[in-house]
C-alpha cells in the first residue's frame, strides 16, 4: 500500500502526517529532496533532503527522480532511491507532496491511495499562514490564490478531509488508513497464509 497526502500550503498536512506516523508504525515517511531553505526546527534527512539548486538539476539530468515539481520558485522531488529504501524496509511509503507531485504520482503509482487535506475557509487558511510567521504579505496572497486553484482539483483524490478541527481531521485520516489496510488486495497474502494453516490443521 502507498499513501499520498497533498494539501494547499497551511492546511495542516504536516501536522496530520506526523501524528499518523506516530500512531501507525507500518508507514514510513518518504523524505523529499528540495532546494528551499531549511525552516526552524527542521532536520536535514528527516523533514527533507536539502540540496542546492545546482545539485537538484544534476540529479534531474541523471533521472534520479520518480516525480518532481517547481513550487514557489523552489524545486521538490521524490528520488527513486528513497522509494527503494522504504520498500526494502517492508513498510508502506507515505508521500507528502504538493498538487503537482500528486498529479505526477497518479500515473506512476496507480495503486496508491490519494488523500487531500483542505482548510474549511479562506479566512482560516489566511489565519494559519499568518500564524506561521514565515511568509511575507505578498507570499501569503500568492499562497491563497494558489490554494483556490489547488482545491478545485479535489475530484482527482480518493479521499478529502476538511480540516476544521485537528483532532477530528486526524481521526478521519486514521480511519482511512485502517480501512485501506483491510482491503482484500492488501491482506490477500495474510489470508493465503491463514488458509494454509487451516489446511495443515484439518489434514492431521
ABEGO torsion letter per residue (X at the ends): XBBBBBBBBGAGAAAAAAAAAAABAABBBBBBBBABBBBBGBBBGAABBBBBAAAAAAAAAAGABABBBBBGGBBBBBBAAAAAAAAAAGBBBBBBBBAAAAAAAAAABAABBBBBBBBABAAAAAAAAAAAGABBAAAAAAAAAAAAAAAAAAAABABBBBBABAAAAAAAAAAAAAAAAABAAAAAAAAAAAAAAAAAAAAX
